[in-house]
Amino acid sequence: MKSVLYAFPSKPKVLAATLTLVLAGCAITQIPLEPVQKVEVPSQWSDPSALSTPGVAQAGAPADSSKPVVLDVDWWRQFGSAELSALVTEGQQNNLEIAAAVSRVHQAEANARIAGAPLLPDADIASSAYRTLPLGGGAATTTASGLLEVNYEIDFWGKNKAGLMAAEASLRANLYDRETVALTVTSGIVSTFLQVLSLRDRLEIAQQNVGNAQRVLKLVEAQSRAGAASPLDLARQRSALAGQQAALPDLMQQERDAQTALAILLGRPPQTFTVSEKGLAAIRMPQITPGMPSELLTRRPDIRRAEARLVAANANVAVARAALFPSIRLTGSTGAQSSALLSLFDGPNLLANLGASLTAPIFDSGRLNSRRDLAIAQKQELVQVYRSAVIGALSEVEKSLGAIRSLEERYRLKSQEVDQARFAFELSEIRYRVGAEDLMTVLDTQRSLSDAQNQLGQIKLLRLQATVSLYKALGGGWKDDMLEMRYGNP
């Protein structure tokens, strides 16, 4: 509850003197905004050996690795696929999550304009006219009035200014959120596109394995007719062929599901979408320099979003504290009133008044104090959210660096296994043809080759997706000055 404590005198000199004393007291209790707390970050990544892998560019000597890294803004072009670049452009324009984030930006812009309105005076105009017709006789009279009223709250406690700062910080948080959503969507498009191509490679390998099994089956059938192979050998090879064929429908379904997921990211109906490229053969492995951990604070939009939300909460604390102090409002009005419509603006009919009021809280059952405590608690929560965002970003980069190094080594070793498995299968088939090997050896080598090829395809996809994750973890080439270029300084 608020009550009027002071009614200012009507004499101008007394009014001015009283306002001067009150405003001087207000200036002493101006509430400053507290600085945003920062988080200490390590000086370098904990796994420097990851920088020497083919998927990650060599950072060089320690002095050189401390230089700021500049990632390509259009980082997806580093994979060397024109179709992928076209799909990313389409997704950034048509993705529904990005469109929703843009709508949230527009809402925040409107809230910022609303929050800035109390810093300027309010002006209202009212007019009325009445026609009186006496029932008992006599002349009719017309009464008209017009009034312009201006109200202004003096923001000596900084409440309105802090409210504007909170709204502007929320606007920036929504802008950073839009960039975060765009980065997530772009990473999803690239990763899903690579998954589609990988599944097509695996499907091709599975079809080759079916062809190998069919060729061996023809050989077993020929030897069975000649009496050199038993019915058991024939049944075993037919079973192996059926197992190879059974893997095809599942891979086909996975490939269709991946294309459906990609169509959703593009904002397209899945029924009208298909990927043109056939496999990963033409995809390049990008080279990335991670740079220093401290660069993440300005290179990732989600960290900047968490910081902007913290700035907004900090300003909201100032708003809640300022509400505990009196509010000063100036009111001025001018207008005219006349019993004759045509003489409304004659000099004697003009009116004007000026007043000021001071309103302060006396008893509100702790409502204002509770709002202040709520704002402080919300700020403390966002401090932890900000710290969590920084630590999470650091951990994502570390995981991506470690994954690239591990998957590169696994890919190298698995490639050797595939080469040896292929040689063993070819050799066993030749030896079986001349009767120097039994069918079980051929089946074992055939199964080993199929499993190794399938695992190699999965590792190749994981290695490419780890590179996508590293780009995302590093902010994808995004920088804060790009926000200024796109949207200006909100």
C-alpha positions as CSV (number, residue, x, y, z in Angstrom):
1,M,0.0,0.0,0.0
2,K,1.2,3.5,-0.8
3,S,0.0,6.8,0.7
4,V,0.8,10.4,-0.2
5,L,3.2,11.8,2.4
6,Y,3.7,15.3,1.1
7,A,1.5,17.7,-0.8
8,F,3.7,20.4,-2.2
9,P,2.7,24.1,-1.7
10,S,1.3,25.9,-4.7
11,K,3.7,28.8,-4.5
12,P,6.5,28.3,-7.1
13,K,9.4,29.4,-4.8
14,V,8.4,27.1,-2.0
15,L,7.7,24.3,-4.4
16,A,11.2,24.6,-6.0
17,A,12.9,24.7,-2.6
18,T,11.1,21.7,-1.4
19,L,11.9,19.7,-4.6
20,T,15.6,20.7,-4.3
21,L,15.9,19.3,-0.8
22,V,14.1,16.0,-1.7
23,L,16.1,15.5,-4.9
24,A,19.4,16.1,-3.0
25,G,18.4,13.3,-0.6
26,C,17.5,11.0,-3.5
27,A,20.8,11.5,-5.3
28,I,22.6,10.2,-2.2
29,T,20.8,6.9,-2.3
30,Q,21.2,6.2,-6.0
31,I,21.5,2.4,-6.5
32,P,24.4,1.3,-8.8
33,L,24.3,-1.9,-10.8
34,E,26.7,-4.6,-9.6
35,P,29.2,-5.9,-12.1
36,V,28.7,-9.3,-13.8
37,Q,30.8,-12.0,-12.2
38,K,33.3,-13.7,-14.5
39,V,34.5,-17.3,-14.5
40,E,38.2,-18.3,-14.4
41,V,39.1,-20.4,-17.4
42,P,42.3,-22.5,-18.0
43,S,45.1,-21.1,-20.1
44,Q,45.2,-24.1,-22.5
45,W,43.5,-27.3,-23.4
46,S,44.4,-30.4,-21.3
47,D,45.1,-32.6,-24.3
48,P,47.7,-30.9,-26.6
49,S,48.3,-34.1,-28.5
50,A,44.8,-33.8,-30.0
51,L,46.1,-30.8,-32.0
52,S,48.4,-33.1,-34.0
53,T,45.6,-35.3,-35.4
54,P,44.5,-35.0,-39.1
55,G,41.1,-33.7,-38.1
56,V,42.6,-30.8,-36.0
57,A,45.1,-28.4,-37.4
58,Q,48.5,-28.2,-35.7
59,A,48.6,-25.2,-33.4
60,G,52.4,-24.9,-33.5
61,A,54.6,-23.7,-30.7
62,P,53.0,-22.5,-27.5
63,A,53.6,-18.8,-28.5
64,D,51.7,-19.3,-31.7
65,S,48.9,-21.3,-30.2
66,S,48.0,-18.4,-28.0
67,K,47.0,-16.3,-31.0
68,P,43.3,-15.7,-31.5
69,V,41.8,-18.3,-33.8
70,V,39.5,-17.2,-36.6
71,L,37.1,-19.9,-37.7
72,D,35.4,-19.7,-41.1
73,V,31.9,-18.3,-40.5
74,D,30.6,-20.7,-43.3
75,W,32.5,-23.6,-41.7
76,W,30.3,-26.2,-43.3
77,R,31.8,-25.3,-46.7
78,Q,35.1,-26.9,-45.5
79,F,33.5,-30.3,-46.1
80,G,33.6,-29.6,-49.8
81,S,30.0,-30.4,-50.7
82,A,28.0,-27.9,-52.8
83,E,24.8,-29.7,-51.9
84,L,25.5,-29.4,-48.2
85,S,26.1,-25.7,-48.5
86,A,22.8,-25.2,-50.3
87,L,21.0,-27.2,-47.7
88,V,22.5,-25.2,-44.8
89,T,21.4,-22.0,-46.5
90,E,17.9,-23.3,-47.0
91,G,17.7,-24.5,-43.4
92,Q,18.8,-21.2,-42.0
93,Q,16.1,-19.5,-43.9
94,N,13.2,-22.0,-43.4
95,N,13.9,-23.8,-40.2
96,L,10.9,-23.5,-37.8
97,E,13.0,-23.3,-34.6
98,I,15.0,-20.4,-36.0
99,A,11.7,-18.7,-37.0
100,A,10.4,-19.1,-33.5
101,A,13.6,-17.6,-32.1
102,V,13.3,-14.6,-34.4
103,S,9.7,-14.1,-33.1
104,R,11.1,-14.1,-29.5
105,V,13.6,-11.4,-30.6
106,H,10.7,-9.2,-31.9
107,Q,8.9,-9.7,-28.5
108,A,12.0,-8.6,-26.7
109,E,12.3,-5.5,-28.9
110,A,8.7,-4.6,-28.0
111,N,9.4,-5.1,-24.3
112,A,12.5,-2.9,-24.6
113,R,10.4,-0.1,-26.1
114,I,7.8,-0.5,-23.4
115,A,10.5,-0.4,-20.6
116,G,11.9,2.8,-22.1
117,A,8.6,4.6,-22.2
118,P,8.5,5.7,-18.4
119,L,11.7,7.7,-19.0
120,L,9.7,10.2,-21.0
121,P,6.6,12.2,-20.0
122,D,3.1,10.9,-20.6
123,A,0.7,13.3,-22.3
124,D,-3.1,12.9,-22.5
125,I,-5.8,15.0,-24.0
126,A,-9.4,15.0,-23.0
127,S,-12.3,17.0,-24.5
128,S,-16.1,17.1,-23.9
129,A,-19.1,19.1,-24.9
130,Y,-22.6,19.1,-23.4
131,R,-25.9,20.6,-24.7
132,T,-28.5,21.5,-22.1
133,L,-32.2,21.7,-23.2
134,P,-34.5,23.1,-20.3
135,L,-37.8,21.3,-20.3
136,G,-39.7,24.2,-18.6
137,G,-38.6,26.7,-21.3
138,G,-35.7,29.0,-21.6
139,A,-32.7,29.1,-23.9
140,A,-30.4,26.0,-24.5
141,T,-26.8,26.3,-23.4
142,T,-23.7,24.5,-24.6
143,T,-20.7,23.7,-22.3
144,A,-17.4,22.6,-23.7
145,S,-14.0,21.8,-22.2
146,G,-10.6,20.7,-23.4
147,L,-7.7,19.6,-21.2
148,L,-4.0,18.6,-22.0
149,E,-2.4,16.7,-19.1
150,V,1.3,15.8,-18.8
151,N,2.7,13.4,-16.2
152,Y,6.3,12.6,-15.5
153,E,7.9,10.4,-12.9
154,I,11.4,11.7,-11.8
155,D,13.7,8.7,-11.9
156,F,16.1,9.7,-9.2
157,W,16.3,6.2,-7.8
158,G,17.2,4.8,-11.2
159,K,14.2,2.4,-11.2
160,N,13.0,3.2,-14.7
161,K,16.5,3.3,-16.1
162,A,17.4,0.0,-14.5
163,G,14.1,-1.4,-16.0
164,L,15.2,-0.3,-19.4
165,M,18.7,-1.8,-18.9
166,A,17.0,-5.1,-17.9
167,A,14.8,-5.1,-21.0
168,E,17.8,-4.2,-23.3
169,A,19.8,-7.1,-21.8
170,S,16.9,-9.4,-22.3
171,L,16.8,-8.3,-25.9
172,R,20.5,-9.1,-26.3
173,A,19.9,-12.5,-24.7
174,N,17.2,-13.2,-27.2
175,L,19.5,-12.2,-30.0
176,Y,22.2,-14.5,-28.7
177,D,19.5,-17.2,-28.3
178,R,18.7,-16.8,-32.0
179,E,22.3,-17.3,-32.9
180,T,22.6,-20.3,-30.6
181,V,19.5,-21.9,-32.3
182,A,21.0,-21.2,-35.7
183,L,24.3,-22.8,-34.8
184,T,22.5,-25.9,-33.3
185,V,20.3,-26.2,-36.4
186,T,23.3,-25.8,-38.8
187,S,25.2,-28.4,-36.9
188,G,22.2,-30.7,-37.0
189,I,21.9,-30.3,-40.8
190,V,25.6,-31.0,-41.4
191,S,25.6,-34.0,-39.1
192,T,22.4,-35.5,-40.5
193,F,23.6,-35.0,-44.0
194,L,26.8,-36.9,-43.3
195,Q,24.7,-39.6,-41.6
196,V,22.6,-40.0,-44.8
197,L,25.8,-40.4,-46.9
198,S,27.4,-42.8,-44.5
199,L,24.3,-45.0,-44.5
200,R,24.4,-45.0,-48.3
201,D,28.1,-46.1,-48.1
202,R,27.2,-48.9,-45.6
203,L,24.3,-49.9,-47.8
204,E,26.6,-50.2,-50.8
205,I,29.0,-52.3,-48.8
206,A,26.2,-54.5,-47.6
207,Q,25.1,-55.1,-51.2
208,Q,28.7,-55.9,-52.1
209,N,28.7,-58.5,-49.3
210,V,25.5,-60.0,-50.6
211,G,27.2,-60.2,-54.0
212,N,30.2,-62.0,-52.4
213,A,27.9,-64.4,-50.6
214,Q,26.0,-65.1,-53.9
215,R,29.3,-65.8,-55.7
216,V,30.4,-68.2,-53.0
217,L,27.0,-69.9,-53.0
218,K,27.3,-70.5,-56.8
219,L,30.7,-72.1,-56.1
220,V,29.2,-74.3,-53.3
221,E,26.3,-75.3,-55.5
222,A,28.7,-76.3,-58.4
223,Q,30.8,-78.3,-56.0
224,S,27.7,-79.9,-54.5
225,R,26.6,-81.1,-57.9
226,A,30.1,-82.5,-58.4
227,G,29.9,-84.3,-55.1
228,A,32.7,-82.2,-53.5
229,A,30.4,-80.3,-51.1
230,S,27.9,-81.7,-48.6
231,P,24.3,-80.6,-48.2
232,L,25.4,-79.1,-44.8
233,D,27.9,-76.8,-46.6
234,L,25.2,-75.7,-49.0
235,A,22.7,-74.9,-46.2
236,R,25.4,-73.0,-44.3
237,Q,26.2,-70.8,-47.3
238,R,22.5,-70.2,-48.0
239,S,22.0,-69.2,-44.4
240,A,25.0,-66.8,-44.7
241,L,23.5,-65.2,-47.8
242,A,20.1,-64.8,-46.1
243,G,21.8,-63.1,-43.2
244,Q,23.6,-60.7,-45.5
245,Q,20.3,-59.9,-47.3
246,A,18.5,-59.4,-44.0
247,A,20.8,-56.4,-43.2
248,L,19.7,-54.5,-46.3
249,P,16.1,-53.5,-45.2
250,D,17.3,-52.1,-41.9
251,L,20.0,-50.0,-43.5
252,M,17.4,-48.7,-46.1
253,Q,15.0,-47.8,-43.3
254,Q,17.8,-46.0,-41.4
255,E,18.7,-44.0,-44.5
256,R,15.0,-43.0,-45.1
257,D,14.7,-42.0,-41.4
258,A,17.9,-39.8,-41.7
259,Q,16.5,-38.1,-44.8
260,T,13.3,-37.5,-43.0
261,A,15.1,-35.9,-40.0
262,L,17.1,-33.7,-42.5
263,A,13.9,-32.6,-44.2
264,I,12.4,-31.6,-40.9
265,L,15.5,-29.4,-40.1
266,L,15.0,-27.8,-43.5
267,G,11.4,-27.1,-42.9
268,R,10.3,-29.4,-45.8
269,P,7.8,-32.2,-46.1
270,P,9.8,-35.5,-46.1
271,Q,7.8,-36.8,-49.0
272,T,9.3,-34.2,-51.4
273,F,12.9,-34.3,-50.3
274,T,15.9,-36.5,-51.2
275,V,19.7,-36.1,-51.0
276,S,21.5,-36.3,-54.3
277,E,25.0,-37.2,-53.3
278,K,25.7,-41.0,-53.1
279,G,28.3,-41.3,-50.3
280,L,31.2,-39.8,-48.3
281,A,33.9,-40.3,-51.0
282,A,33.9,-36.6,-52.0
283,I,33.6,-35.2,-48.4
284,R,36.8,-33.5,-47.2
285,M,38.1,-33.6,-43.6
286,P,38.3,-30.0,-42.4
287,Q,41.3,-28.6,-40.5
288,I,40.5,-26.8,-37.2
289,T,42.7,-24.8,-34.8
290,P,41.0,-24.7,-31.4
291,G,42.8,-21.7,-30.1
292,M,42.8,-20.8,-26.4
293,P,40.0,-21.7,-23.9
294,S,39.5,-18.0,-23.0
295,E,38.3,-17.2,-26.5
296,L,35.1,-19.3,-25.9
297,L,33.7,-16.5,-23.7
298,T,33.2,-14.3,-26.8
299,R,33.1,-17.0,-29.4
300,R,30.0,-18.9,-28.2
301,P,26.6,-17.2,-28.4
302,D,25.1,-19.4,-25.6
303,I,27.7,-18.1,-23.2
304,R,26.9,-14.5,-24.2
305,R,23.2,-15.3,-23.8
306,A,23.8,-16.5,-20.2
307,E,25.9,-13.4,-19.5
308,A,23.1,-11.1,-20.9
309,R,20.5,-12.9,-18.8
310,L,22.7,-12.2,-15.8
311,V,23.0,-8.6,-16.7
312,A,19.2,-8.4,-16.9
313,A,18.8,-10.1,-13.5
314,N,21.3,-7.6,-12.1
315,A,19.3,-4.7,-13.3
316,N,16.1,-6.3,-12.0
317,V,17.7,-6.3,-8.5
318,A,18.1,-2.5,-8.9
319,V,14.5,-2.1,-9.9
320,A,13.3,-4.1,-6.9
321,R,15.5,-2.1,-4.5
322,A,14.4,1.2,-6.0
323,A,10.7,0.3,-5.4
324,L,11.4,0.5,-1.7
325,F,12.0,4.2,-1.9
326,P,9.5,7.1,-2.5
327,S,8.4,8.0,-6.0
328,I,8.2,11.6,-7.2
329,R,5.7,12.5,-9.9
330,L,5.2,15.9,-11.6
331,T,1.8,16.7,-13.1
332,G,1.0,19.7,-15.3
333,S,-2.2,20.4,-17.2
334,T,-3.6,23.2,-19.4
335,G,-7.0,23.6,-21.1
336,A,-10.1,25.6,-21.4
337,Q,-13.7,25.5,-20.2
338,S,-16.6,27.6,-21.4
339,S,-20.4,27.6,-21.4
340,A,-20.3,28.8,-25.0
341,L,-18.7,26.5,-27.6
342,L,-17.4,29.4,-29.8
343,S,-15.8,31.1,-26.8
344,L,-13.9,28.0,-25.6
345,F,-10.4,29.5,-26.3
346,D,-11.1,33.0,-25.1
347,G,-8.5,34.2,-22.6
348,P,-10.7,34.2,-19.5
349,N,-11.7,30.5,-20.1
350,L,-8.1,29.2,-20.2
351,L,-6.9,27.1,-17.3
352,A,-3.6,25.8,-16.1
353,N,-2.1,24.0,-13.1
354,L,1.1,22.4,-11.9
355,G,1.6,20.0,-9.1
356,A,4.0,17.5,-7.7
357,S,3.6,14.5,-5.3
358,L,5.8,12.2,-3.3
359,T,4.5,8.7,-2.7
360,A,6.3,6.3,-0.4
361,P,5.5,2.8,0.8
362,I,4.4,2.5,4.4
363,F,2.9,-1.0,4.9
364,D,2.6,-3.6,2.2
365,S,2.9,-6.9,4.2
366,G,6.5,-7.3,3.0
367,R,5.5,-7.5,-0.7
368,L,8.3,-5.1,-1.9
369,N,10.9,-6.7,0.3
370,S,9.9,-10.1,-1.0
371,R,10.2,-8.9,-4.6
372,R,13.7,-7.6,-3.8
373,D,14.6,-11.0,-2.3
374,L,13.2,-12.8,-5.3
375,A,15.2,-10.7,-7.7
376,I,18.4,-11.3,-5.7
377,A,17.7,-15.1,-5.6
378,Q,17.0,-15.1,-9.4
379,K,20.3,-13.3,-10.0
380,Q,22.2,-15.8,-7.8
381,E,20.6,-18.6,-9.8
382,L,21.8,-17.0,-13.1
383,V,25.3,-16.6,-11.8
384,Q,25.4,-20.4,-11.5
385,V,23.8,-20.8,-14.9
386,Y,26.5,-18.6,-16.4
387,R,29.3,-20.5,-14.7
388,S,27.7,-23.8,-15.8
389,A,27.5,-22.5,-19.4
390,V,31.2,-21.7,-19.4
391,I,32.3,-25.0,-17.8
392,G,30.0,-26.9,-20.2
393,A,31.5,-25.2,-23.2
394,L,35.0,-26.0,-22.0
395,S,34.1,-29.7,-21.5
396,E,32.4,-29.9,-25.0
397,V,35.6,-28.7,-26.6
398,E,37.7,-31.2,-24.6
399,K,35.4,-34.1,-25.5
400,S,35.5,-33.2,-29.2
401,L,39.3,-32.9,-29.3
402,G,39.6,-36.3,-27.5
403,A,37.0,-37.9,-29.7
404,I,38.7,-36.7,-32.9
405,R,42.1,-38.0,-31.7
406,S,40.6,-41.4,-30.6
407,L,38.5,-41.9,-33.7
408,E,41.4,-41.0,-36.0
409,E,43.5,-43.8,-34.5
410,R,40.6,-46.2,-34.5
411,Y,39.9,-45.4,-38.2
412,R,43.6,-46.0,-39.1
413,L,43.6,-49.4,-37.3
414,K,40.2,-50.5,-38.6
415,S,41.3,-49.7,-42.1
416,Q,44.2,-52.1,-41.7
417,E,41.8,-54.7,-40.3
418,V,39.5,-54.3,-43.4
419,D,42.5,-54.7,-45.8
420,Q,43.6,-57.9,-44.0
421,A,40.1,-59.2,-43.8
422,R,39.5,-58.7,-47.5
423,F,42.8,-60.4,-48.3
424,A,41.8,-63.4,-46.0
425,F,38.4,-63.7,-47.6
426,E,39.8,-63.6,-51.1
427,L,42.5,-66.1,-50.2
428,S,40.1,-68.5,-48.5
429,E,37.7,-68.4,-51.5
430,I,40.6,-69.3,-53.8
431,R,41.7,-72.2,-51.5
432,Y,38.1,-73.5,-51.2
433,R,37.8,-73.4,-55.0
434,V,40.8,-75.8,-55.4
435,G,39.8,-77.9,-52.4
436,A,42.5,-76.7,-50.0
437,E,40.1,-75.1,-47.5
438,D,36.8,-76.0,-46.0
439,L,33.6,-73.9,-46.2
440,M,33.7,-72.9,-42.5
441,T,36.9,-70.9,-43.1
442,V,35.3,-69.1,-46.0
443,L,32.3,-68.3,-43.9
444,D,34.4,-67.0,-41.0
445,T,36.5,-64.8,-43.3
446,Q,33.4,-63.5,-45.1
447,R,31.7,-62.6,-41.8
448,S,34.9,-60.9,-40.5
449,L,35.1,-58.8,-43.6
450,S,31.5,-57.8,-43.4
451,D,31.7,-56.8,-39.8
452,A,35.0,-54.9,-40.3
453,Q,33.6,-52.9,-43.2
454,N,30.5,-52.0,-41.3
455,Q,32.5,-50.9,-38.3
456,L,34.8,-48.8,-40.5
457,G,31.8,-47.0,-42.0
458,Q,30.5,-46.2,-38.6
459,I,33.9,-44.9,-37.4
460,K,34.2,-42.7,-40.4
461,L,30.8,-41.1,-39.7
462,L,31.7,-40.7,-36.0
463,R,35.0,-39.0,-37.0
464,L,33.2,-36.5,-39.3
465,Q,30.5,-35.8,-36.7
466,A,33.2,-35.2,-34.1
467,T,34.5,-32.5,-36.3
468,V,31.1,-31.0,-36.6
469,S,30.8,-31.2,-32.8
470,L,34.1,-29.4,-32.4
471,Y,33.0,-26.6,-34.8
472,K,29.8,-26.2,-32.7
473,A,31.7,-26.3,-29.4
474,L,34.0,-23.6,-30.7
475,G,31.1,-21.4,-31.6
476,G,31.1,-22.2,-35.4
477,G,33.0,-19.1,-36.4
478,W,30.5,-16.8,-34.7
479,K,31.7,-13.6,-33.1
480,D,29.9,-10.9,-31.1
481,D,30.6,-8.2,-33.6
482,M,28.5,-10.2,-36.1
483,L,25.5,-9.5,-33.9
484,E,26.2,-5.8,-34.2
485,M,26.4,-6.1,-38.0
486,R,23.2,-8.0,-38.3
487,Y,21.0,-6.2,-35.8
488,G,22.8,-3.1,-34.7
489,N,23.4,-2.1,-31.1
490,P,20.1,-2.7,-29.3
